[in-house]
Amino acid sequence: MAIGILLGALTAGSGLPYIFNITGIPNWRILLSLSSLLAFLGAIIIYLFIQEGPHLVPGA
């Protein structure tokens, strides 16, 4: 399941600039701000909902 989520995230991330281009917003600063905001939102979601696995091993 984790590999499927990773593959889906990579696919969506690769296609995101093309989706933003469809919006027709000519100002690149707005598009860059929007994509940065979405990346930050994704980081917050991961921080809040992803837990360490049951087989956590301490570093060497």
mmCIF file as Biopython writes it, N, C-alpha, C and O atoms, coordinates in Angstrom:
data_model
#
loop_
_atom_site.group_PDB
_atom_site.id
_atom_site.type_symbol
_atom_site.label_atom_id
_atom_site.label_alt_id
_atom_site.label_comp_id
_atom_site.label_asym_id
_atom_site.label_entity_id
_atom_site.label_seq_id
_atom_site.pdbx_PDB_ins_code
_atom_site.Cartn_x
_atom_site.Cartn_y
_atom_site.Cartn_z
_atom_site.occupancy
_atom_site.B_iso_or_equiv
_atom_site.auth_seq_id
_atom_site.auth_asym_id
_atom_site.pdbx_PDB_model_num
ATOM 1   N N  . MET A ? 1  ? 0.817  -1.185 0.000   1.0 0.0 1  A 1 
ATOM 2   C CA . MET A ? 1  ? 0.000  0.000  0.000   1.0 0.0 1  A 1 
ATOM 3   C C  . MET A ? 1  ? 0.867  1.258  0.000   1.0 0.0 1  A 1 
ATOM 4   O O  . MET A ? 1  ? 0.538  2.250  -0.651  1.0 0.0 1  A 1 
ATOM 5   N N  . ALA A ? 2  ? 1.983  1.205  0.741   1.0 0.0 2  A 1 
ATOM 6   C CA . ALA A ? 2  ? 2.857  2.372  0.820   1.0 0.0 2  A 1 
ATOM 7   C C  . ALA A ? 2  ? 3.471  2.696  -0.537  1.0 0.0 2  A 1 
ATOM 8   O O  . ALA A ? 2  ? 3.618  3.865  -0.892  1.0 0.0 2  A 1 
ATOM 9   N N  . ILE A ? 3  ? 3.828  1.662  -1.294  1.0 0.0 3  A 1 
ATOM 10  C CA . ILE A ? 3  ? 4.400  1.906  -2.618  1.0 0.0 3  A 1 
ATOM 11  C C  . ILE A ? 3  ? 3.342  2.483  -3.553  1.0 0.0 3  A 1 
ATOM 12  O O  . ILE A ? 3  ? 3.650  3.330  -4.391  1.0 0.0 3  A 1 
ATOM 13  N N  . GLY A ? 4  ? 2.105  2.033  -3.415  1.0 0.0 4  A 1 
ATOM 14  C CA . GLY A ? 4  ? 1.026  2.586  -4.228  1.0 0.0 4  A 1 
ATOM 15  C C  . GLY A ? 4  ? 0.782  4.053  -3.918  1.0 0.0 4  A 1 
ATOM 16  O O  . GLY A ? 4  ? 0.548  4.848  -4.828  1.0 0.0 4  A 1 
ATOM 17  N N  . ILE A ? 5  ? 0.834  4.423  -2.639  1.0 0.0 5  A 1 
ATOM 18  C CA . ILE A ? 5  ? 0.661  5.829  -2.261  1.0 0.0 5  A 1 
ATOM 19  C C  . ILE A ? 5  ? 1.826  6.661  -2.787  1.0 0.0 5  A 1 
ATOM 20  O O  . ILE A ? 5  ? 1.626  7.769  -3.285  1.0 0.0 5  A 1 
ATOM 21  N N  . LEU A ? 6  ? 3.038  6.131  -2.677  1.0 0.0 6  A 1 
ATOM 22  C CA . LEU A ? 6  ? 4.209  6.835  -3.186  1.0 0.0 6  A 1 
ATOM 23  C C  . LEU A ? 6  ? 4.122  7.030  -4.694  1.0 0.0 6  A 1 
ATOM 24  O O  . LEU A ? 6  ? 4.419  8.113  -5.199  1.0 0.0 6  A 1 
ATOM 25  N N  . LEU A ? 7  ? 3.724  6.010  -5.401  1.0 0.0 7  A 1 
ATOM 26  C CA . LEU A ? 7  ? 3.593  6.109  -6.856  1.0 0.0 7  A 1 
ATOM 27  C C  . LEU A ? 7  ? 2.506  7.112  -7.243  1.0 0.0 7  A 1 
ATOM 28  O O  . LEU A ? 7  ? 2.689  7.901  -8.170  1.0 0.0 7  A 1 
ATOM 29  N N  . GLY A ? 8  ? 1.382  7.082  -6.537  1.0 0.0 8  A 1 
ATOM 30  C CA . GLY A ? 8  ? 0.318  8.049  -6.806  1.0 0.0 8  A 1 
ATOM 31  C C  . GLY A ? 8  ? 0.758  9.477  -6.520  1.0 0.0 8  A 1 
ATOM 32  O O  . GLY A ? 8  ? 0.423  10.391 -7.272  1.0 0.0 8  A 1 
ATOM 33  N N  . ALA A ? 9  ? 1.510  9.677  -5.436  1.0 0.0 9  A 1 
ATOM 34  C CA . ALA A ? 9  ? 1.994  11.018 -5.103  1.0 0.0 9  A 1 
ATOM 35  C C  . ALA A ? 9  ? 2.992  11.522 -6.142  1.0 0.0 9  A 1 
ATOM 36  O O  . ALA A ? 9  ? 2.972  12.697 -6.508  1.0 0.0 9  A 1 
ATOM 37  N N  . LEU A ? 10 ? 3.861  10.636 -6.613  1.0 0.0 10 A 1 
ATOM 38  C CA . LEU A ? 10 ? 4.816  11.035 -7.651  1.0 0.0 10 A 1 
ATOM 39  C C  . LEU A ? 10 ? 4.110  11.378 -8.960  1.0 0.0 10 A 1 
ATOM 40  O O  . LEU A ? 10 ? 4.481  12.334 -9.641  1.0 0.0 10 A 1 
ATOM 41  N N  . THR A ? 11 ? 3.102  10.599 -9.303  1.0 0.0 11 A 1 
ATOM 42  C CA . THR A ? 11 ? 2.349  10.868 -10.529 1.0 0.0 11 A 1 
ATOM 43  C C  . THR A ? 11 ? 1.594  12.186 -10.424 1.0 0.0 11 A 1 
ATOM 44  O O  . THR A ? 11 ? 1.614  12.996 -11.350 1.0 0.0 11 A 1 
ATOM 45  N N  . ALA A ? 12 ? 0.933  12.395 -9.300  1.0 0.0 12 A 1 
ATOM 46  C CA . ALA A ? 12 ? 0.188  13.652 -9.113  1.0 0.0 12 A 1 
ATOM 47  C C  . ALA A ? 12 ? 1.144  14.844 -9.074  1.0 0.0 12 A 1 
ATOM 48  O O  . ALA A ? 12 ? 0.840  15.899 -9.630  1.0 0.0 12 A 1 
ATOM 49  N N  . GLY A ? 13 ? 2.294  14.682 -8.421  1.0 0.0 13 A 1 
ATOM 50  C CA . GLY A ? 13 ? 3.267  15.766 -8.356  1.0 0.0 13 A 1 
ATOM 51  C C  . GLY A ? 13 ? 3.872  16.091 -9.705  1.0 0.0 13 A 1 
ATOM 52  O O  . GLY A ? 13 ? 4.172  17.251 -9.989  1.0 0.0 13 A 1 
ATOM 53  N N  . SER A ? 14 ? 4.053  15.085 -10.536 1.0 0.0 14 A 1 
ATOM 54  C CA . SER A ? 14 ? 4.594  15.335 -11.876 1.0 0.0 14 A 1 
ATOM 55  C C  . SER A ? 14 ? 3.573  16.015 -12.774 1.0 0.0 14 A 1 
ATOM 56  O O  . SER A ? 14 ? 3.944  16.806 -13.642 1.0 0.0 14 A 1 
ATOM 57  N N  . GLY A ? 15 ? 2.311  15.722 -12.583 1.0 0.0 15 A 1 
ATOM 58  C CA . GLY A ? 15 ? 1.273  16.319 -13.425 1.0 0.0 15 A 1 
ATOM 59  C C  . GLY A ? 15 ? 0.744  17.641 -12.911 1.0 0.0 15 A 1 
ATOM 60  O O  . GLY A ? 15 ? 0.001  18.326 -13.613 1.0 0.0 15 A 1 
ATOM 61  N N  . LEU A ? 16 ? 1.118  18.012 -11.689 1.0 0.0 16 A 1 
ATOM 62  C CA . LEU A ? 16 ? 0.584  19.232 -11.093 1.0 0.0 16 A 1 
ATOM 63  C C  . LEU A ? 16 ? 0.898  20.498 -11.891 1.0 0.0 16 A 1 
ATOM 64  O O  . LEU A ? 16 ? 0.006  21.337 -12.022 1.0 0.0 16 A 1 
ATOM 65  N N  . PRO A ? 17 ? 2.113  20.695 -12.438 1.0 0.0 17 A 1 
ATOM 66  C CA . PRO A ? 17 ? 2.348  21.902 -13.237 1.0 0.0 17 A 1 
ATOM 67  C C  . PRO A ? 17 ? 1.434  21.998 -14.466 1.0 0.0 17 A 1 
ATOM 68  O O  . PRO A ? 17 ? 1.036  23.096 -14.857 1.0 0.0 17 A 1 
ATOM 69  N N  . TYR A ? 18 ? 1.106  20.871 -15.063 1.0 0.0 18 A 1 
ATOM 70  C CA . TYR A ? 18 ? 0.235  20.890 -16.237 1.0 0.0 18 A 1 
ATOM 71  C C  . TYR A ? 18 ? -1.202 21.228 -15.837 1.0 0.0 18 A 1 
ATOM 72  O O  . TYR A ? 18 ? -1.918 21.912 -16.567 1.0 0.0 18 A 1 
ATOM 73  N N  . ILE A ? 19 ? -1.607 20.739 -14.668 1.0 0.0 19 A 1 
ATOM 74  C CA . ILE A ? 19 ? -2.941 21.084 -14.172 1.0 0.0 19 A 1 
ATOM 75  C C  . ILE A ? 19 ? -3.020 22.572 -13.870 1.0 0.0 19 A 1 
ATOM 76  O O  . ILE A ? 19 ? -4.019 23.223 -14.174 1.0 0.0 19 A 1 
ATOM 77  N N  . PHE A ? 20 ? -1.951 23.113 -13.264 1.0 0.0 20 A 1 
ATOM 78  C CA . PHE A ? 20 ? -1.920 24.556 -12.992 1.0 0.0 20 A 1 
ATOM 79  C C  . PHE A ? 20 ? -1.927 25.363 -14.283 1.0 0.0 20 A 1 
ATOM 80  O O  . PHE A ? 20 ? -2.498 26.453 -14.323 1.0 0.0 20 A 1 
ATOM 81  N N  . ASN A ? 21 ? -1.303 24.847 -15.338 1.0 0.0 21 A 1 
ATOM 82  C CA . ASN A ? 21 ? -1.274 25.554 -16.617 1.0 0.0 21 A 1 
ATOM 83  C C  . ASN A ? 21 ? -2.666 25.639 -17.224 1.0 0.0 21 A 1 
ATOM 84  O O  . ASN A ? 21 ? -2.971 26.603 -17.926 1.0 0.0 21 A 1 
ATOM 85  N N  . ILE A ? 22 ? -3.511 24.656 -16.971 1.0 0.0 22 A 1 
ATOM 86  C CA . ILE A ? 22 ? -4.878 24.665 -17.504 1.0 0.0 22 A 1 
ATOM 87  C C  . ILE A ? 22 ? -5.693 25.803 -16.904 1.0 0.0 22 A 1 
ATOM 88  O O  . ILE A ? 22 ? -6.617 26.310 -17.540 1.0 0.0 22 A 1 
ATOM 89  N N  . THR A ? 23 ? -5.347 26.214 -15.657 1.0 0.0 23 A 1 
ATOM 90  C CA . THR A ? 23 ? -6.110 27.276 -14.999 1.0 0.0 23 A 1 
ATOM 91  C C  . THR A ? 23 ? -6.048 28.590 -15.758 1.0 0.0 23 A 1 
ATOM 92  O O  . THR A ? 23 ? -6.961 29.408 -15.646 1.0 0.0 23 A 1 
ATOM 93  N N  . GLY A ? 24 ? -4.997 28.809 -16.522 1.0 0.0 24 A 1 
ATOM 94  C CA . GLY A ? 24 ? -4.893 30.029 -17.309 1.0 0.0 24 A 1 
ATOM 95  C C  . GLY A ? 24 ? -4.363 31.216 -16.524 1.0 0.0 24 A 1 
ATOM 96  O O  . GLY A ? 24 ? -4.440 32.348 -17.002 1.0 0.0 24 A 1 
ATOM 97  N N  . ILE A ? 25 ? -3.826 30.987 -15.331 1.0 0.0 25 A 1 
ATOM 98  C CA . ILE A ? 25 ? -3.253 32.083 -14.552 1.0 0.0 25 A 1 
ATOM 99  C C  . ILE A ? 25 ? -1.878 32.402 -15.140 1.0 0.0 25 A 1 
ATOM 100 O O  . ILE A ? 25 ? -0.977 31.565 -15.078 1.0 0.0 25 A 1 
ATOM 101 N N  . PRO A ? 26 ? -1.702 33.600 -15.710 1.0 0.0 26 A 1 
ATOM 102 C CA . PRO A ? 26 ? -0.438 33.900 -16.385 1.0 0.0 26 A 1 
ATOM 103 C C  . PRO A ? 26 ? 0.705  34.249 -15.424 1.0 0.0 26 A 1 
ATOM 104 O O  . PRO A ? 26 ? 1.875  34.139 -15.791 1.0 0.0 26 A 1 
ATOM 105 N N  . ASN A ? 27 ? 0.377  34.666 -14.206 1.0 0.0 27 A 1 
ATOM 106 C CA . ASN A ? 27 ? 1.420  35.087 -13.278 1.0 0.0 27 A 1 
ATOM 107 C C  . ASN A ? 27 ? 2.060  33.873 -12.623 1.0 0.0 27 A 1 
ATOM 108 O O  . ASN A ? 27 ? 1.394  33.131 -11.901 1.0 0.0 27 A 1 
ATOM 109 N N  . TRP A ? 28 ? 3.349  33.669 -12.870 1.0 0.0 28 A 1 
ATOM 110 C CA . TRP A ? 28 ? 4.035  32.494 -12.351 1.0 0.0 28 A 1 
ATOM 111 C C  . TRP A ? 28 ? 4.203  32.554 -10.840 1.0 0.0 28 A 1 
ATOM 112 O O  . TRP A ? 28 ? 4.340  31.516 -10.193 1.0 0.0 28 A 1 
ATOM 113 N N  . ARG A ? 29 ? 4.193  33.752 -10.272 1.0 0.0 29 A 1 
ATOM 114 C CA . ARG A ? 29 ? 4.353  33.877 -8.819  1.0 0.0 29 A 1 
ATOM 115 C C  . ARG A ? 29 ? 3.144  33.295 -8.084  1.0 0.0 29 A 1 
ATOM 116 O O  . ARG A ? 29 ? 3.295  32.685 -7.026  1.0 0.0 29 A 1 
ATOM 117 N N  . ILE A ? 30 ? 1.963  33.479 -8.636  1.0 0.0 30 A 1 
ATOM 118 C CA . ILE A ? 30 ? 0.759  32.913 -8.019  1.0 0.0 30 A 1 
ATOM 119 C C  . ILE A ? 30 ? 0.806  31.393 -8.074  1.0 0.0 30 A 1 
ATOM 120 O O  . ILE A ? 30 ? 0.476  30.726 -7.093  1.0 0.0 30 A 1 
ATOM 121 N N  . LEU A ? 31 ? 1.216  30.840 -9.218  1.0 0.0 31 A 1 
ATOM 122 C CA . LEU A ? 31 ? 1.297  29.389 -9.360  1.0 0.0 31 A 1 
ATOM 123 C C  . LEU A ? 31 ? 2.356  28.796 -8.438  1.0 0.0 31 A 1 
ATOM 124 O O  . LEU A ? 31 ? 2.154  27.730 -7.856  1.0 0.0 31 A 1 
ATOM 125 N N  . LEU A ? 32 ? 3.485  29.488 -8.309  1.0 0.0 32 A 1 
ATOM 126 C CA . LEU A ? 32 ? 4.533  29.006 -7.420  1.0 0.0 32 A 1 
ATOM 127 C C  . LEU A ? 32 ? 4.070  29.060 -5.967  1.0 0.0 32 A 1 
ATOM 128 O O  . LEU A ? 32 ? 4.351  28.146 -5.191  1.0 0.0 32 A 1 
ATOM 129 N N  . SER A ? 33 ? 3.373  30.111 -5.602  1.0 0.0 33 A 1 
ATOM 130 C CA . SER A ? 33 ? 2.847  30.222 -4.239  1.0 0.0 33 A 1 
ATOM 131 C C  . SER A ? 33 ? 1.800  29.142 -3.970  1.0 0.0 33 A 1 
ATOM 132 O O  . SER A ? 33 ? 1.773  28.560 -2.886  1.0 0.0 33 A 1 
ATOM 133 N N  . LEU A ? 34 ? 0.950  28.877 -4.939  1.0 0.0 34 A 1 
ATOM 134 C CA . LEU A ? 34 ? -0.080 27.851 -4.783  1.0 0.0 34 A 1 
ATOM 135 C C  . LEU A ? 34 ? 0.542  26.467 -4.618  1.0 0.0 34 A 1 
ATOM 136 O O  . LEU A ? 34 ? 0.119  25.699 -3.753  1.0 0.0 34 A 1 
ATOM 137 N N  . SER A ? 35 ? 1.535  26.142 -5.433  1.0 0.0 35 A 1 
ATOM 138 C CA . SER A ? 35 ? 2.162  24.827 -5.317  1.0 0.0 35 A 1 
ATOM 139 C C  . SER A ? 35 ? 2.954  24.712 -4.014  1.0 0.0 35 A 1 
ATOM 140 O O  . SER A ? 35 ? 3.003  23.632 -3.424  1.0 0.0 35 A 1 
ATOM 141 N N  . SER A ? 36 ? 3.572  25.794 -3.557  1.0 0.0 36 A 1 
ATOM 142 C CA . SER A ? 36 ? 4.282  25.764 -2.275  1.0 0.0 36 A 1 
ATOM 143 C C  . SER A ? 36 ? 3.312  25.591 -1.125  1.0 0.0 36 A 1 
ATOM 144 O O  . SER A ? 36 ? 3.600  24.868 -0.171  1.0 0.0 36 A 1 
ATOM 145 N N  . LEU A ? 37 ? 2.175  26.241 -1.203  1.0 0.0 37 A 1 
ATOM 146 C CA . LEU A ? 37 ? 1.155  26.093 -0.171  1.0 0.0 37 A 1 
ATOM 147 C C  . LEU A ? 37 ? 0.636  24.663 -0.111  1.0 0.0 37 A 1 
ATOM 148 O O  . LEU A ? 37 ? 0.442  24.121 0.977   1.0 0.0 37 A 1 
ATOM 149 N N  . LEU A ? 38 ? 0.409  24.048 -1.264  1.0 0.0 38 A 1 
ATOM 150 C CA . LEU A ? 38 ? -0.049 22.663 -1.286  1.0 0.0 38 A 1 
ATOM 151 C C  . LEU A ? 38 ? 1.013  21.706 -0.744  1.0 0.0 38 A 1 
ATOM 152 O O  . LEU A ? 38 ? 0.680  20.736 -0.063  1.0 0.0 38 A 1 
ATOM 153 N N  . ALA A ? 39 ? 2.285  21.970 -1.041  1.0 0.0 39 A 1 
ATOM 154 C CA . ALA A ? 39 ? 3.360  21.132 -0.496  1.0 0.0 39 A 1 
ATOM 155 C C  . ALA A ? 39 ? 3.426  21.266 1.023   1.0 0.0 39 A 1 
ATOM 156 O O  . ALA A ? 39 ? 3.626  20.276 1.727   1.0 0.0 39 A 1 
ATOM 157 N N  . PHE A ? 40 ? 3.261  22.479 1.526   1.0 0.0 40 A 1 
ATOM 158 C CA . PHE A ? 40 ? 3.260  22.702 2.976   1.0 0.0 40 A 1 
ATOM 159 C C  . PHE A ? 40 ? 2.071  22.005 3.631   1.0 0.0 40 A 1 
ATOM 160 O O  . PHE A ? 40 ? 2.208  21.424 4.707   1.0 0.0 40 A 1 
ATOM 161 N N  . LEU A ? 41 ? 0.915  22.061 2.992   1.0 0.0 41 A 1 
ATOM 162 C CA . LEU A ? 41 ? -0.269 21.386 3.504   1.0 0.0 41 A 1 
ATOM 163 C C  . LEU A ? 41 ? -0.044 19.867 3.543   1.0 0.0 41 A 1 
ATOM 164 O O  . LEU A ? 41 ? -0.446 19.208 4.501   1.0 0.0 41 A 1 
ATOM 165 N N  . GLY A ? 42 ? 0.583  19.323 2.527   1.0 0.0 42 A 1 
ATOM 166 C CA . GLY A ? 42 ? 0.902  17.900 2.508   1.0 0.0 42 A 1 
ATOM 167 C C  . GLY A ? 42 ? 1.862  17.521 3.625   1.0 0.0 42 A 1 
ATOM 168 O O  . GLY A ? 42 ? 1.720  16.460 4.233   1.0 0.0 42 A 1 
ATOM 169 N N  . ALA A ? 43 ? 2.844  18.386 3.902   1.0 0.0 43 A 1 
ATOM 170 C CA . ALA A ? 43 ? 3.781  18.121 4.991   1.0 0.0 43 A 1 
ATOM 171 C C  . ALA A ? 43 ? 3.070  18.122 6.339   1.0 0.0 43 A 1 
ATOM 172 O O  . ALA A ? 43 ? 3.372  17.299 7.203   1.0 0.0 43 A 1 
ATOM 173 N N  . ILE A ? 44 ? 2.133  19.037 6.519   1.0 0.0 44 A 1 
ATOM 174 C CA . ILE A ? 44 ? 1.370  19.089 7.775   1.0 0.0 44 A 1 
ATOM 175 C C  . ILE A ? 44 ? 0.520  17.832 7.934   1.0 0.0 44 A 1 
ATOM 176 O O  . ILE A ? 44 ? 0.438  17.272 9.027   1.0 0.0 44 A 1 
ATOM 177 N N  . ILE A ? 45 ? -0.109 17.390 6.854   1.0 0.0 45 A 1 
ATOM 178 C CA . ILE A ? 45 ? -0.931 16.177 6.909   1.0 0.0 45 A 1 
ATOM 179 C C  . ILE A ? 45 ? -0.073 14.971 7.272   1.0 0.0 45 A 1 
ATOM 180 O O  . ILE A ? 45 ? -0.474 14.146 8.093   1.0 0.0 45 A 1 
ATOM 181 N N  . ILE A ? 46 ? 1.093  14.866 6.670   1.0 0.0 46 A 1 
ATOM 182 C CA . ILE A ? 46 ? 1.989  13.748 6.984   1.0 0.0 46 A 1 
ATOM 183 C C  . ILE A ? 46 ? 2.435  13.816 8.438   1.0 0.0 46 A 1 
ATOM 184 O O  . ILE A ? 46 ? 2.457  12.794 9.123   1.0 0.0 46 A 1 
ATOM 185 N N  . TYR A ? 47 ? 2.789  14.995 8.917   1.0 0.0 47 A 1 
ATOM 186 C CA . TYR A ? 47 ? 3.248  15.145 10.299  1.0 0.0 47 A 1 
ATOM 187 C C  . TYR A ? 47 ? 2.160  14.749 11.292  1.0 0.0 47 A 1 
ATOM 188 O O  . TYR A ? 47 ? 2.452  14.147 12.325  1.0 0.0 47 A 1 
ATOM 189 N N  . LEU A ? 48 ? 0.920  15.082 10.988  1.0 0.0 48 A 1 
ATOM 190 C CA . LEU A ? 48 ? -0.162 14.822 11.925  1.0 0.0 48 A 1 
ATOM 191 C C  . LEU A ? 48 ? -0.661 13.380 11.898  1.0 0.0 48 A 1 
ATOM 192 O O  . LEU A ? 48 ? -1.059 12.855 12.938  1.0 0.0 48 A 1 
ATOM 193 N N  . PHE A ? 49 ? -0.651 12.730 10.742  1.0 0.0 49 A 1 
ATOM 194 C CA . PHE A ? 49 ? -1.325 11.450 10.613  1.0 0.0 49 A 1 
ATOM 195 C C  . PHE A ? 49 ? -0.432 10.236 10.414  1.0 0.0 49 A 1 
ATOM 196 O O  . PHE A ? 49 ? -0.916 9.111  10.533  1.0 0.0 49 A 1 
ATOM 197 N N  . ILE A ? 50 ? 0.848  10.416 10.117  1.0 0.0 50 A 1 
ATOM 198 C CA . ILE A ? 50 ? 1.737  9.280  9.881   1.0 0.0 50 A 1 
ATOM 199 C C  . ILE A ? 50 ? 2.494  8.960  11.159  1.0 0.0 50 A 1 
ATOM 200 O O  . ILE A ? 50 ? 3.130  9.835  11.746  1.0 0.0 50 A 1 
ATOM 201 N N  . GLN A ? 51 ? 2.426  7.720  11.587  1.0 0.0 51 A 1 
ATOM 202 C CA . GLN A ? 51 ? 3.083  7.265  12.810  1.0 0.0 51 A 1 
ATOM 203 C C  . GLN A ? 51 ? 4.290  6.403  12.450  1.0 0.0 51 A 1 
ATOM 204 O O  . GLN A ? 51 ? 4.386  5.876  11.341  1.0 0.0 51 A 1 
ATOM 205 N N  . GLU A ? 52 ? 5.205  6.271  13.401  1.0 0.0 52 A 1 
ATOM 206 C CA . GLU A ? 52 ? 6.353  5.392  13.216  1.0 0.0 52 A 1 
ATOM 207 C C  . GLU A ? 52 ? 5.871  3.944  13.160  1.0 0.0 52 A 1 
ATOM 208 O O  . GLU A ? 52 ? 4.865  3.592  13.776  1.0 0.0 52 A 1 
ATOM 209 N N  . GLY A ? 53 ? 6.587  3.121  12.424  1.0 0.0 53 A 1 
ATOM 210 C CA . GLY A ? 53 ? 6.215  1.726  12.276  1.0 0.0 53 A 1 
ATOM 211 C C  . GLY A ? 53 ? 6.452  0.929  13.549  1.0 0.0 53 A 1 
ATOM 212 O O  . GLY A ? 53 ? 7.120  1.404  14.467  1.0 0.0 53 A 1 
ATOM 213 N N  . PRO A ? 54 ? 5.907  -0.281 13.607  1.0 0.0 54 A 1 
ATOM 214 C CA . PRO A ? 54 ? 6.061  -1.092 14.819  1.0 0.0 54 A 1 
ATOM 215 C C  . PRO A ? 54 ? 7.460  -1.676 14.980  1.0 0.0 54 A 1 
ATOM 216 O O  . PRO A ? 54 ? 7.815  -2.134 16.066  1.0 0.0 54 A 1 
ATOM 217 N N  . HIS A ? 55 ? 8.260  -1.666 13.909  1.0 0.0 55 A 1 
ATOM 218 C CA . HIS A ? 55 ? 9.600  -2.275 13.946  1.0 0.0 55 A 1 
ATOM 219 C C  . HIS A ? 55 ? 10.697 -1.216 13.924  1.0 0.0 55 A 1 
ATOM 220 O O  . HIS A ? 55 ? 11.703 -1.381 13.234  1.0 0.0 55 A 1 
ATOM 221 N N  . LEU A ? 56 ? 10.514 -0.144 14.663  1.0 0.0 56 A 1 
ATOM 222 C CA . LEU A ? 56 ? 11.476 0.942  14.703  1.0 0.0 56 A 1 
ATOM 223 C C  . LEU A ? 56 ? 12.776 0.466  15.362  1.0 0.0 56 A 1 
ATOM 224 O O  . LEU A ? 56 ? 12.752 -0.071 16.470  1.0 0.0 56 A 1 
ATOM 225 N N  . VAL A ? 57 ? 13.903 0.663  14.683  1.0 0.0 57 A 1 
ATOM 226 C CA . VAL A ? 57 ? 15.199 0.226  15.191  1.0 0.0 57 A 1 
ATOM 227 C C  . VAL A ? 57 ? 16.033 1.472  15.474  1.0 0.0 57 A 1 
ATOM 228 O O  . VAL A ? 57 ? 16.100 2.365  14.630  1.0 0.0 57 A 1 
ATOM 229 N N  . PRO A ? 58 ? 16.666 1.553  16.635  1.0 0.0 58 A 1 
ATOM 230 C CA . PRO A ? 58 ? 17.506 2.727  16.927  1.0 0.0 58 A 1 
ATOM 231 C C  . PRO A ? 58 ? 18.721 2.762  16.005  1.0 0.0 58 A 1 
ATOM 232 O O  . PRO A ? 58 ? 19.189 1.724  15.538  1.0 0.0 58 A 1 
ATOM 233 N N  . GLY A ? 59 ? 19.219 3.948  15.754  1.0 0.0 59 A 1 
ATOM 234 C CA . GLY A ? 59 ? 20.374 4.123  14.887  1.0 0.0 59 A 1 
ATOM 235 C C  . GLY A ? 59 ? 21.630 3.527  15.488  1.0 0.0 59 A 1 
ATOM 236 O O  . GLY A ? 59 ? 21.713 3.303  16.695  1.0 0.0 59 A 1 
ATOM 237 N N  . ALA A ? 60 ? 22.599 3.274  14.638  1.0 0.0 60 A 1 
ATOM 238 C CA . ALA A ? 60 ? 23.867 2.665  15.094  1.0 0.0 60 A 1 
ATOM 239 C C  . ALA A ? 60 ? 24.695 3.657  15.883  1.0 0.0 60 A 1 
ATOM 240 O O  . ALA A ? 60 ? 25.787 3.322  16.342  1.0 0.0 60 A 1 
#
